[in-house]
Amino acid sequence: MKTAFSENKLVVLLFAVVLISFSLAQENTREVENFYTGKQTGQAFRPVKHQKIPLAAHLRTGQTQVQ
């Protein structure tokens, strides 16, 4: 007799479930990656130019120029 739910159908069903779950996981991974790299907003991390910061001693004496 032929069974209504054979092993071949089970294998095909499990393969489809795994394929769908991996594709959804890949989409979520892309979203998270875009969020952390800034691609979603179009602005990636840009380093700030190094600026000379006056020392506390200069601030106490009133001198604002840094050598």
mmCIF file of the N, C-alpha and C atoms, coordinates in Angstrom:
data_MODEL
# 
_entry.id   MODEL 
# 
loop_
_atom_site.group_PDB 
_atom_site.id 
_atom_site.type_symbol 
_atom_site.label_atom_id 
_atom_site.label_alt_id 
_atom_site.label_comp_id 
_atom_site.label_asym_id 
_atom_site.label_entity_id 
_atom_site.label_seq_id 
_atom_site.pdbx_PDB_ins_code 
_atom_site.Cartn_x 
_atom_site.Cartn_y 
_atom_site.Cartn_z 
_atom_site.occupancy 
_atom_site.B_iso_or_equiv 
_atom_site.pdbx_formal_charge 
_atom_site.auth_seq_id 
_atom_site.auth_comp_id 
_atom_site.auth_asym_id 
_atom_site.auth_atom_id 
_atom_site.pdbx_PDB_model_num 
ATOM 1   N N  . MET A 1 1  ? 0.826  -1.175 0.000  1.00 0.00 ? 1  MET A N  1 
ATOM 2   C CA . MET A 1 1  ? 0.000  0.000  0.000  1.00 0.00 ? 1  MET A CA 1 
ATOM 3   C C  . MET A 1 1  ? 0.877  1.247  0.000  1.00 0.00 ? 1  MET A C  1 
ATOM 4   N N  . LYS A 1 2  ? 0.322  2.247  -0.559 1.00 0.00 ? 2  LYS A N  1 
ATOM 5   C CA . LYS A 1 2  ? 1.022  3.507  -0.661 1.00 0.00 ? 2  LYS A CA 1 
ATOM 6   C C  . LYS A 1 2  ? 0.629  4.391  0.534  1.00 0.00 ? 2  LYS A C  1 
ATOM 7   N N  . THR A 1 3  ? 1.641  4.930  1.204  1.00 0.00 ? 3  THR A N  1 
ATOM 8   C CA . THR A 1 3  ? 1.341  5.798  2.350  1.00 0.00 ? 3  THR A CA 1 
ATOM 9   C C  . THR A 1 3  ? 1.105  7.223  1.858  1.00 0.00 ? 3  THR A C  1 
ATOM 10  N N  . ALA A 1 4  ? 0.274  7.945  2.579  1.00 0.00 ? 4  ALA A N  1 
ATOM 11  C CA . ALA A 1 4  ? -0.075 9.307  2.187  1.00 0.00 ? 4  ALA A CA 1 
ATOM 12  C C  . ALA A 1 4  ? 1.090  10.271 2.429  1.00 0.00 ? 4  ALA A C  1 
ATOM 13  N N  . PHE A 1 5  ? 1.918  9.961  3.413  1.00 0.00 ? 5  PHE A N  1 
ATOM 14  C CA . PHE A 1 5  ? 3.024  10.853 3.747  1.00 0.00 ? 5  PHE A CA 1 
ATOM 15  C C  . PHE A 1 5  ? 4.311  10.042 3.723  1.00 0.00 ? 5  PHE A C  1 
ATOM 16  N N  . SER A 1 6  ? 4.961  10.024 2.580  1.00 0.00 ? 6  SER A N  1 
ATOM 17  C CA . SER A 1 6  ? 6.151  9.194  2.438  1.00 0.00 ? 6  SER A CA 1 
ATOM 18  C C  . SER A 1 6  ? 7.400  9.948  2.876  1.00 0.00 ? 6  SER A C  1 
ATOM 19  N N  . GLU A 1 7  ? 8.495  9.216  2.942  1.00 0.00 ? 7  GLU A N  1 
ATOM 20  C CA . GLU A 1 7  ? 9.769  9.819  3.345  1.00 0.00 ? 7  GLU A CA 1 
ATOM 21  C C  . GLU A 1 7  ? 10.230 10.850 2.321  1.00 0.00 ? 7  GLU A C  1 
ATOM 22  N N  . ASN A 1 8  ? 9.968  10.598 1.052  1.00 0.00 ? 8  ASN A N  1 
ATOM 23  C CA . ASN A 1 8  ? 10.378 11.548 0.015  1.00 0.00 ? 8  ASN A CA 1 
ATOM 24  C C  . ASN A 1 8  ? 9.678  12.899 0.196  1.00 0.00 ? 8  ASN A C  1 
ATOM 25  N N  . LYS A 1 9  ? 8.402  12.863 0.525  1.00 0.00 ? 9  LYS A N  1 
ATOM 26  C CA . LYS A 1 9  ? 7.668  14.104 0.760  1.00 0.00 ? 9  LYS A CA 1 
ATOM 27  C C  . LYS A 1 9  ? 8.197  14.821 1.998  1.00 0.00 ? 9  LYS A C  1 
ATOM 28  N N  . LEU A 1 10 ? 8.558  14.057 3.013  1.00 0.00 ? 10 LEU A N  1 
ATOM 29  C CA . LEU A 1 10 ? 9.121  14.636 4.223  1.00 0.00 ? 10 LEU A CA 1 
ATOM 30  C C  . LEU A 1 10 ? 10.451 15.322 3.931  1.00 0.00 ? 10 LEU A C  1 
ATOM 31  N N  . VAL A 1 11 ? 11.288 14.705 3.141  1.00 0.00 ? 11 VAL A N  1 
ATOM 32  C CA . VAL A 1 11 ? 12.589 15.280 2.781  1.00 0.00 ? 11 VAL A CA 1 
ATOM 33  C C  . VAL A 1 11 ? 12.390 16.577 2.001  1.00 0.00 ? 11 VAL A C  1 
ATOM 34  N N  . VAL A 1 12 ? 11.471 16.573 1.063  1.00 0.00 ? 12 VAL A N  1 
ATOM 35  C CA . VAL A 1 12 ? 11.209 17.775 0.271  1.00 0.00 ? 12 VAL A CA 1 
ATOM 36  C C  . VAL A 1 12 ? 10.669 18.889 1.166  1.00 0.00 ? 12 VAL A C  1 
ATOM 37  N N  . LEU A 1 13 ? 9.781  18.557 2.073  1.00 0.00 ? 13 LEU A N  1 
ATOM 38  C CA . LEU A 1 13 ? 9.225  19.541 2.993  1.00 0.00 ? 13 LEU A CA 1 
ATOM 39  C C  . LEU A 1 13 ? 10.301 20.135 3.905  1.00 0.00 ? 13 LEU A C  1 
ATOM 40  N N  . LEU A 1 14 ? 11.148 19.287 4.462  1.00 0.00 ? 14 LEU A N  1 
ATOM 41  C CA . LEU A 1 14 ? 12.223 19.775 5.329  1.00 0.00 ? 14 LEU A CA 1 
ATOM 42  C C  . LEU A 1 14 ? 13.219 20.633 4.550  1.00 0.00 ? 14 LEU A C  1 
ATOM 43  N N  . PHE A 1 15 ? 13.513 20.258 3.326  1.00 0.00 ? 15 PHE A N  1 
ATOM 44  C CA . PHE A 1 15 ? 14.421 21.047 2.496  1.00 0.00 ? 15 PHE A CA 1 
ATOM 45  C C  . PHE A 1 15 ? 13.841 22.436 2.249  1.00 0.00 ? 15 PHE A C  1 
ATOM 46  N N  . ALA A 1 16 ? 12.556 22.509 1.961  1.00 0.00 ? 16 ALA A N  1 
ATOM 47  C CA . ALA A 1 16 ? 11.916 23.802 1.725  1.00 0.00 ? 16 ALA A CA 1 
ATOM 48  C C  . ALA A 1 16 ? 11.927 24.661 2.992  1.00 0.00 ? 16 ALA A C  1 
ATOM 49  N N  . VAL A 1 17 ? 11.684 24.053 4.141  1.00 0.00 ? 17 VAL A N  1 
ATOM 50  C CA . VAL A 1 17 ? 11.696 24.794 5.401  1.00 0.00 ? 17 VAL A CA 1 
ATOM 51  C C  . VAL A 1 17 ? 13.092 25.341 5.693  1.00 0.00 ? 17 VAL A C  1 
ATOM 52  N N  . VAL A 1 18 ? 14.107 24.538 5.480  1.00 0.00 ? 18 VAL A N  1 
ATOM 53  C CA . VAL A 1 18 ? 15.486 24.979 5.713  1.00 0.00 ? 18 VAL A CA 1 
ATOM 54  C C  . VAL A 1 18 ? 15.859 26.088 4.739  1.00 0.00 ? 18 VAL A C  1 
ATOM 55  N N  . LEU A 1 19 ? 15.483 25.953 3.491  1.00 0.00 ? 19 LEU A N  1 
ATOM 56  C CA . LEU A 1 19 ? 15.796 26.970 2.487  1.00 0.00 ? 19 LEU A CA 1 
ATOM 57  C C  . LEU A 1 19 ? 15.138 28.305 2.836  1.00 0.00 ? 19 LEU A C  1 
ATOM 58  N N  . ILE A 1 20 ? 13.899 28.270 3.246  1.00 0.00 ? 20 ILE A N  1 
ATOM 59  C CA . ILE A 1 20 ? 13.189 29.503 3.624  1.00 0.00 ? 20 ILE A CA 1 
ATOM 60  C C  . ILE A 1 20 ? 13.814 30.125 4.873  1.00 0.00 ? 20 ILE A C  1 
ATOM 61  N N  . SER A 1 21 ? 14.122 29.303 5.863  1.00 0.00 ? 21 SER A N  1 
ATOM 62  C CA . SER A 1 21 ? 14.686 29.854 7.098  1.00 0.00 ? 21 SER A CA 1 
ATOM 63  C C  . SER A 1 21 ? 16.061 30.463 6.867  1.00 0.00 ? 21 SER A C  1 
ATOM 64  N N  . PHE A 1 22 ? 16.891 29.852 6.016  1.00 0.00 ? 22 PHE A N  1 
ATOM 65  C CA . PHE A 1 22 ? 18.203 30.418 5.728  1.00 0.00 ? 22 PHE A CA 1 
ATOM 66  C C  . PHE A 1 22 ? 18.094 31.711 4.925  1.00 0.00 ? 22 PHE A C  1 
ATOM 67  N N  . SER A 1 23 ? 17.137 31.791 4.025  1.00 0.00 ? 23 SER A N  1 
ATOM 68  C CA . SER A 1 23 ? 16.983 33.033 3.265  1.00 0.00 ? 23 SER A CA 1 
ATOM 69  C C  . SER A 1 23 ? 16.510 34.168 4.168  1.00 0.00 ? 23 SER A C  1 
ATOM 70  N N  . LEU A 1 24 ? 15.610 33.881 5.113  1.00 0.00 ? 24 LEU A N  1 
ATOM 71  C CA . LEU A 1 24 ? 15.179 34.904 6.067  1.00 0.00 ? 24 LEU A CA 1 
ATOM 72  C C  . LEU A 1 24 ? 16.324 35.327 6.988  1.00 0.00 ? 24 LEU A C  1 
ATOM 73  N N  . ALA A 1 25 ? 17.136 34.377 7.401  1.00 0.00 ? 25 ALA A N  1 
ATOM 74  C CA . ALA A 1 25 ? 18.279 34.703 8.259  1.00 0.00 ? 25 ALA A CA 1 
ATOM 75  C C  . ALA A 1 25 ? 19.291 35.569 7.506  1.00 0.00 ? 25 ALA A C  1 
ATOM 76  N N  . GLN A 1 26 ? 19.476 35.304 6.226  1.00 0.00 ? 26 GLN A N  1 
ATOM 77  C CA . GLN A 1 26 ? 20.401 36.105 5.431  1.00 0.00 ? 26 GLN A CA 1 
ATOM 78  C C  . GLN A 1 26 ? 19.896 37.539 5.287  1.00 0.00 ? 26 GLN A C  1 
ATOM 79  N N  . GLU A 1 27 ? 18.598 37.713 5.096  1.00 0.00 ? 27 GLU A N  1 
ATOM 80  C CA . GLU A 1 27 ? 18.026 39.064 5.016  1.00 0.00 ? 27 GLU A CA 1 
ATOM 81  C C  . GLU A 1 27 ? 18.244 39.822 6.318  1.00 0.00 ? 27 GLU A C  1 
ATOM 82  N N  . ASN A 1 28 ? 17.997 39.152 7.441  1.00 0.00 ? 28 ASN A N  1 
ATOM 83  C CA . ASN A 1 28 ? 18.189 39.806 8.736  1.00 0.00 ? 28 ASN A CA 1 
ATOM 84  C C  . ASN A 1 28 ? 19.654 40.142 8.966  1.00 0.00 ? 28 ASN A C  1 
ATOM 85  N N  . THR A 1 29 ? 20.552 39.281 8.532  1.00 0.00 ? 29 THR A N  1 
ATOM 86  C CA . THR A 1 29 ? 21.973 39.549 8.681  1.00 0.00 ? 29 THR A CA 1 
ATOM 87  C C  . THR A 1 29 ? 22.374 40.770 7.868  1.00 0.00 ? 29 THR A C  1 
ATOM 88  N N  . ARG A 1 30 ? 21.856 40.907 6.669  1.00 0.00 ? 30 ARG A N  1 
ATOM 89  C CA . ARG A 1 30 ? 22.147 42.086 5.853  1.00 0.00 ? 30 ARG A CA 1 
ATOM 90  C C  . ARG A 1 30 ? 21.635 43.355 6.508  1.00 0.00 ? 30 ARG A C  1 
ATOM 91  N N  . GLU A 1 31 ? 20.440 43.300 7.086  1.00 0.00 ? 31 GLU A N  1 
ATOM 92  C CA . GLU A 1 31 ? 19.880 44.475 7.754  1.00 0.00 ? 31 GLU A CA 1 
ATOM 93  C C  . GLU A 1 31 ? 20.741 44.896 8.939  1.00 0.00 ? 31 GLU A C  1 
ATOM 94  N N  . VAL A 1 32 ? 21.172 43.935 9.727  1.00 0.00 ? 32 VAL A N  1 
ATOM 95  C CA . VAL A 1 32 ? 22.009 44.243 10.881 1.00 0.00 ? 32 VAL A CA 1 
ATOM 96  C C  . VAL A 1 32 ? 23.357 44.789 10.433 1.00 0.00 ? 32 VAL A C  1 
ATOM 97  N N  . GLU A 1 33 ? 23.927 44.193 9.396  1.00 0.00 ? 33 GLU A N  1 
ATOM 98  C CA . GLU A 1 33 ? 25.214 44.663 8.886  1.00 0.00 ? 33 GLU A CA 1 
ATOM 99  C C  . GLU A 1 33 ? 25.089 46.090 8.353  1.00 0.00 ? 33 GLU A C  1 
ATOM 100 N N  . ASN A 1 34 ? 24.029 46.375 7.634  1.00 0.00 ? 34 ASN A N  1 
ATOM 101 C CA . ASN A 1 34 ? 23.822 47.732 7.131  1.00 0.00 ? 34 ASN A CA 1 
ATOM 102 C C  . ASN A 1 34 ? 23.616 48.716 8.266  1.00 0.00 ? 34 ASN A C  1 
ATOM 103 N N  . PHE A 1 35 ? 22.968 48.288 9.327  1.00 0.00 ? 35 PHE A N  1 
ATOM 104 C CA . PHE A 1 35 ? 22.748 49.166 10.467 1.00 0.00 ? 35 PHE A CA 1 
ATOM 105 C C  . PHE A 1 35 ? 24.067 49.533 11.134 1.00 0.00 ? 35 PHE A C  1 
ATOM 106 N N  . TYR A 1 36 ? 24.942 48.537 11.320 1.00 0.00 ? 36 TYR A N  1 
ATOM 107 C CA . TYR A 1 36 ? 26.198 48.796 12.011 1.00 0.00 ? 36 TYR A CA 1 
ATOM 108 C C  . TYR A 1 36 ? 27.224 49.501 11.138 1.00 0.00 ? 36 TYR A C  1 
ATOM 109 N N  . THR A 1 37 ? 27.174 49.339 9.827  1.00 0.00 ? 37 THR A N  1 
ATOM 110 C CA . THR A 1 37 ? 28.138 50.018 8.962  1.00 0.00 ? 37 THR A CA 1 
ATOM 111 C C  . THR A 1 37 ? 27.640 51.370 8.503  1.00 0.00 ? 37 THR A C  1 
ATOM 112 N N  . GLY A 1 38 ? 26.385 51.690 8.711  1.00 0.00 ? 38 GLY A N  1 
ATOM 113 C CA . GLY A 1 38 ? 25.847 52.984 8.336  1.00 0.00 ? 38 GLY A CA 1 
ATOM 114 C C  . GLY A 1 38 ? 25.395 53.059 6.900  1.00 0.00 ? 38 GLY A C  1 
ATOM 115 N N  . LYS A 1 39 ? 25.329 51.952 6.207  1.00 0.00 ? 39 LYS A N  1 
ATOM 116 C CA . LYS A 1 39 ? 24.898 51.969 4.812  1.00 0.00 ? 39 LYS A CA 1 
ATOM 117 C C  . LYS A 1 39 ? 23.416 52.286 4.681  1.00 0.00 ? 39 LYS A C  1 
ATOM 118 N N  . GLN A 1 40 ? 22.669 52.047 5.716  1.00 0.00 ? 40 GLN A N  1 
ATOM 119 C CA . GLN A 1 40 ? 21.230 52.284 5.665  1.00 0.00 ? 40 GLN A CA 1 
ATOM 120 C C  . GLN A 1 40 ? 20.940 53.776 5.550  1.00 0.00 ? 40 GLN A C  1 
ATOM 121 N N  . THR A 1 41 ? 21.706 54.605 6.248  1.00 0.00 ? 41 THR A N  1 
ATOM 122 C CA . THR A 1 41 ? 21.489 56.040 6.216  1.00 0.00 ? 41 THR A CA 1 
ATOM 123 C C  . THR A 1 41 ? 22.343 56.718 5.160  1.00 0.00 ? 41 THR A C  1 
ATOM 124 N N  . GLY A 1 42 ? 23.245 55.985 4.554  1.00 0.00 ? 42 GLY A N  1 
ATOM 125 C CA . GLY A 1 42 ? 24.106 56.563 3.537  1.00 0.00 ? 42 GLY A CA 1 
ATOM 126 C C  . GLY A 1 42 ? 25.345 57.224 4.093  1.00 0.00 ? 42 GLY A C  1 
ATOM 127 N N  . GLN A 1 43 ? 25.537 57.159 5.395  1.00 0.00 ? 43 GLN A N  1 
ATOM 128 C CA . GLN A 1 43 ? 26.706 57.775 6.010  1.00 0.00 ? 43 GLN A CA 1 
ATOM 129 C C  . GLN A 1 43 ? 27.476 56.722 6.783  1.00 0.00 ? 43 GLN A C  1 
ATOM 130 N N  . ALA A 1 44 ? 28.645 56.435 6.301  1.00 0.00 ? 44 ALA A N  1 
ATOM 131 C CA . ALA A 1 44 ? 29.519 55.525 7.014  1.00 0.00 ? 44 ALA A CA 1 
ATOM 132 C C  . ALA A 1 44 ? 30.322 56.322 8.045  1.00 0.00 ? 44 ALA A C  1 
ATOM 133 N N  . PHE A 1 45 ? 30.984 55.624 8.911  1.00 0.00 ? 45 PHE A N  1 
ATOM 134 C CA . PHE A 1 45 ? 31.801 56.291 9.927  1.00 0.00 ? 45 PHE A CA 1 
ATOM 135 C C  . PHE A 1 45 ? 32.934 57.036 9.250  1.00 0.00 ? 45 PHE A C  1 
ATOM 136 N N  . ARG A 1 46 ? 33.048 58.308 9.556  1.00 0.00 ? 46 ARG A N  1 
ATOM 137 C CA . ARG A 1 46 ? 34.129 59.126 9.018  1.00 0.00 ? 46 ARG A CA 1 
ATOM 138 C C  . ARG A 1 46 ? 34.955 59.648 10.179 1.00 0.00 ? 46 ARG A C  1 
ATOM 139 N N  . PRO A 1 47 ? 36.241 59.343 10.179 1.00 0.00 ? 47 PRO A N  1 
ATOM 140 C CA . PRO A 1 47 ? 37.063 59.813 11.295 1.00 0.00 ? 47 PRO A CA 1 
ATOM 141 C C  . PRO A 1 47 ? 37.197 61.332 11.289 1.00 0.00 ? 47 PRO A C  1 
ATOM 142 N N  . VAL A 1 48 ? 37.258 61.904 12.465 1.00 0.00 ? 48 VAL A N  1 
ATOM 143 C CA . VAL A 1 48 ? 37.386 63.347 12.631 1.00 0.00 ? 48 VAL A CA 1 
ATOM 144 C C  . VAL A 1 48 ? 38.852 63.715 12.488 1.00 0.00 ? 48 VAL A C  1 
ATOM 145 N N  . LYS A 1 49 ? 39.118 64.866 11.880 1.00 0.00 ? 49 LYS A N  1 
ATOM 146 C CA . LYS A 1 49 ? 40.494 65.323 11.765 1.00 0.00 ? 49 LYS A CA 1 
ATOM 147 C C  . LYS A 1 49 ? 41.073 65.520 13.162 1.00 0.00 ? 49 LYS A C  1 
ATOM 148 N N  . HIS A 1 50 ? 42.333 65.172 13.294 1.00 0.00 ? 50 HIS A N  1 
ATOM 149 C CA . HIS A 1 50 ? 42.994 65.350 14.582 1.00 0.00 ? 50 HIS A CA 1 
ATOM 150 C C  . HIS A 1 50 ? 43.211 66.827 14.833 1.00 0.00 ? 50 HIS A C  1 
ATOM 151 N N  . GLN A 1 51 ? 42.784 67.283 15.974 1.00 0.00 ? 51 GLN A N  1 
ATOM 152 C CA . GLN A 1 51 ? 42.950 68.672 16.352 1.00 0.00 ? 51 GLN A CA 1 
ATOM 153 C C  . GLN A 1 51 ? 43.766 68.733 17.629 1.00 0.00 ? 51 GLN A C  1 
ATOM 154 N N  . LYS A 1 52 ? 44.551 69.779 17.723 1.00 0.00 ? 52 LYS A N  1 
ATOM 155 C CA . LYS A 1 52 ? 45.318 69.961 18.948 1.00 0.00 ? 52 LYS A CA 1 
ATOM 156 C C  . LYS A 1 52 ? 44.386 70.534 20.005 1.00 0.00 ? 52 LYS A C  1 
ATOM 157 N N  . ILE A 1 53 ? 44.364 69.872 21.137 1.00 0.00 ? 53 ILE A N  1 
ATOM 158 C CA . ILE A 1 53 ? 43.489 70.287 22.218 1.00 0.00 ? 53 ILE A CA 1 
ATOM 159 C C  . ILE A 1 53 ? 44.343 71.001 23.258 1.00 0.00 ? 53 ILE A C  1 
ATOM 160 N N  . PRO A 1 54 ? 43.921 72.185 23.690 1.00 0.00 ? 54 PRO A N  1 
ATOM 161 C CA . PRO A 1 54 ? 44.724 72.897 24.694 1.00 0.00 ? 54 PRO A CA 1 
ATOM 162 C C  . PRO A 1 54 ? 44.783 72.128 26.002 1.00 0.00 ? 54 PRO A C  1 
ATOM 163 N N  . LEU A 1 55 ? 45.940 72.170 26.624 1.00 0.00 ? 55 LEU A N  1 
ATOM 164 C CA . LEU A 1 55 ? 46.110 71.492 27.900 1.00 0.00 ? 55 LEU A CA 1 
ATOM 165 C C  . LEU A 1 55 ? 45.457 72.289 29.008 1.00 0.00 ? 55 LEU A C  1 
ATOM 166 N N  . ALA A 1 56 ? 45.217 71.658 30.117 1.00 0.00 ? 56 ALA A N  1 
ATOM 167 C CA . ALA A 1 56 ? 44.575 72.324 31.249 1.00 0.00 ? 56 ALA A CA 1 
ATOM 168 C C  . ALA A 1 56 ? 45.437 73.472 31.768 1.00 0.00 ? 56 ALA A C  1 
ATOM 169 N N  . ALA A 1 57 ? 46.763 73.358 31.698 1.00 0.00 ? 57 ALA A N  1 
ATOM 170 C CA . ALA A 1 57 ? 47.645 74.427 32.173 1.00 0.00 ? 57 ALA A CA 1 
ATOM 171 C C  . ALA A 1 57 ? 47.445 75.680 31.336 1.00 0.00 ? 57 ALA A C  1 
ATOM 172 N N  . HIS A 1 58 ? 47.268 75.530 30.041 1.00 0.00 ? 58 HIS A N  1 
ATOM 173 C CA . HIS A 1 58 ? 47.042 76.678 29.183 1.00 0.00 ? 58 HIS A CA 1 
ATOM 174 C C  . HIS A 1 58 ? 45.689 77.319 29.480 1.00 0.00 ? 58 HIS A C  1 
ATOM 175 N N  . LEU A 1 59 ? 44.726 76.516 29.825 1.00 0.00 ? 59 LEU A N  1 
ATOM 176 C CA . LEU A 1 59 ? 43.401 77.055 30.118 1.00 0.00 ? 59 LEU A CA 1 
ATOM 177 C C  . LEU A 1 59 ? 43.409 77.855 31.420 1.00 0.00 ? 59 LEU A C  1 
ATOM 178 N N  . ARG A 1 60 ? 44.194 77.400 32.394 1.00 0.00 ? 60 ARG A N  1 
ATOM 179 C CA . ARG A 1 60 ? 44.253 78.104 33.669 1.00 0.00 ? 60 ARG A CA 1 
ATOM 180 C C  . ARG A 1 60 ? 44.957 79.450 33.535 1.00 0.00 ? 60 ARG A C  1 
ATOM 181 N N  . THR A 1 61 ? 45.970 79.529 32.664 1.00 0.00 ? 61 THR A N  1 
ATOM 182 C CA . THR A 1 61 ? 46.732 80.761 32.535 1.00 0.00 ? 61 THR A CA 1 
ATOM 183 C C  . THR A 1 61 ? 46.075 81.729 31.557 1.00 0.00 ? 61 THR A C  1 
ATOM 184 N N  . GLY A 1 62 ? 45.080 81.287 30.837 1.00 0.00 ? 62 GLY A N  1 
ATOM 185 C CA . GLY A 1 62 ? 44.403 82.152 29.903 1.00 0.00 ? 62 GLY A CA 1 
ATOM 186 C C  . GLY A 1 62 ? 44.969 82.117 28.491 1.00 0.00 ? 62 GLY A C  1 
ATOM 187 N N  . GLN A 1 63 ? 45.998 81.308 28.246 1.00 0.00 ? 63 GLN A N  1 
ATOM 188 C CA . GLN A 1 63 ? 46.571 81.195 26.905 1.00 0.00 ? 63 GLN A CA 1 
ATOM 189 C C  . GLN A 1 63 ? 45.748 80.200 26.121 1.00 0.00 ? 63 GLN A C  1 
ATOM 190 N N  . THR A 1 64 ? 45.307 80.603 24.957 1.00 0.00 ? 64 THR A N  1 
ATOM 191 C CA . THR A 1 64 ? 44.471 79.728 24.157 1.00 0.00 ? 64 THR A CA 1 
ATOM 192 C C  . THR A 1 64 ? 45.209 79.122 22.981 1.00 0.00 ? 64 THR A C  1 
ATOM 193 N N  . GLN A 1 65 ? 46.397 79.614 22.661 1.00 0.00 ? 65 GLN A N  1 
ATOM 194 C CA . GLN A 1 65 ? 47.151 79.085 21.519 1.00 0.00 ? 65 GLN A CA 1 
ATOM 195 C C  . GLN A 1 65 ? 47.970 77.888 21.970 1.00 0.00 ? 65 GLN A C  1 
ATOM 196 N N  . VAL A 1 66 ? 47.974 76.870 21.155 1.00 0.00 ? 66 VAL A N  1 
ATOM 197 C CA . VAL A 1 66 ? 48.735 75.662 21.440 1.00 0.00 ? 66 VAL A CA 1 
ATOM 198 C C  . VAL A 1 66 ? 49.897 75.602 20.471 1.00 0.00 ? 66 VAL A C  1 
ATOM 199 N N  . GLN A 1 67 ? 51.051 75.262 20.995 1.00 0.00 ? 67 GLN A N  1 
ATOM 200 C CA . GLN A 1 67 ? 52.246 75.193 20.136 1.00 0.00 ? 67 GLN A CA 1 
ATOM 201 C C  . GLN A 1 67 ? 52.323 73.860 19.455 1.00 0.00 ? 67 GLN A C  1 
# 
